């Protein structure tokens, strides 16, 4: 800040505060969206793990039926 008067300095500080407030709001929206994505993916992972646990295990050493 290269202000020469207290009024100019106050204006510059208010502008910086407005910018930081906008930035904080944007960052909050991003973090909220990421959290929702993480929660959705965790629910999907839980469902996939449950399906895997319910499915019959195949013997990995047994050759496929077409042999």
C-alpha distance (Angstrom), angle and dihedral (degrees) to the residues before:
residue distance angle dihedral
X1 . . .
X2 3.74 . .
X3 3.79 97.6 .
X4 3.73 118.8 154.0
X5 3.79 99.4 -164.9
X6 3.79 132.9 46.1
X7 3.81 89.7 -121.1
X8 3.82 92.5 56.0
X9 3.79 90.0 47.3
X10 3.81 91.1 51.1
X11 3.81 90.9 50.1
X12 3.80 91.5 49.8
X13 3.80 91.1 48.9
X14 3.81 91.3 49.6
X15 3.81 90.2 50.0
X16 3.80 91.0 50.7
X17 3.80 90.6 48.0
X18 3.82 91.3 51.3
X19 3.81 90.5 48.7
X20 3.80 92.1 49.1
X21 3.80 91.2 46.8
X22 3.82 90.7 52.5
X23 3.78 90.7 46.7
X24 3.79 92.0 49.5
X25 3.81 90.5 51.5
X26 3.81 91.4 50.2
X27 3.79 92.3 48.0
X28 3.79 90.7 49.1
X29 3.81 90.3 53.0
X30 3.81 90.4 50.4
X31 3.80 93.3 48.9
X32 3.81 90.9 47.4
X33 3.81 91.5 51.3
X34 3.79 91.0 47.7
X35 3.80 91.3 50.3
X36 3.80 90.7 51.4
X37 3.81 89.7 50.1
X38 3.80 91.8 49.0
X39 3.80 91.6 49.7
X40 3.82 91.4 48.6
X41 3.80 91.3 49.5
X42 3.80 92.0 47.9
X43 3.81 90.6 52.6
X44 3.80 89.4 49.3
X45 3.80 90.9 49.0
X46 3.81 90.5 50.5
X47 3.81 90.4 52.4
X48 3.80 92.3 48.0
X49 3.80 91.9 48.4
X50 3.81 90.1 50.2
X51 3.81 91.2 50.3
X52 3.78 90.6 48.5
X53 3.80 91.6 50.0
X54 3.82 90.5 51.1
X55 3.80 96.0 47.9
X56 3.80 118.7 92.8
X57 3.75 115.1 -102.7
X58 3.76 116.7 -117.0
X59 3.75 120.9 -146.2
X60 3.79 103.6 -111.0
X61 3.81 90.9 -157.1
X62 3.79 93.5 56.0
X63 3.81 114.0 93.6
X64 3.79 117.9 -119.2
X65 3.82 116.3 -90.9
X66 3.81 94.5 -104.3
X67 3.83 93.0 68.0
